[in-house]
């Protein structure tokens, strides 16, 4: 690799690292500040005093779960993963964050358990952190049921709205 290419690589990778760290800091700052009264493009709905959330895919979604559980006026009502061991690991972590888990139900063992969970716990919002092949049928079902859903790109937006 020539010096010019090496120099360009170091410059580009350094700028990328700065951008990534800035994004992370901004997301954390958004979680720590009050956002009441922000204009949301004319979106209106009645306030929900306690937002109930369900989570599908806990290996990828553990951080989303813990962030949501740490917010006031929220309740985790459903956890779903294919693997029981993953669910139990995230449940242990969840108990370190909140004790508001009296209505929590857990689902594991098949790729269709999320349907049962949604039917039983009736969440206000569902966080999807699964493989891409699973997203489409889940999102389609949530649209039919009129349940708000989120995936990786939308999670930060949903967290800002519910604060």
Secondary structure, DSSP 8 states (H G I E B T S, - for coil): --HHHHHHHHHHHHHHHHHHHHHHHHHHHHHHS--TT---TT------SSEEEEEE-HHHHHHHHHHHHTSTTEEEEEEEES-HHHHHHHHHHHHTT-S--TT-EEEESSTTHHHHHHHHH--SEEEE-S-HHHHHHHHHHHHHHT-EEE-HHHHHHHHHHH-
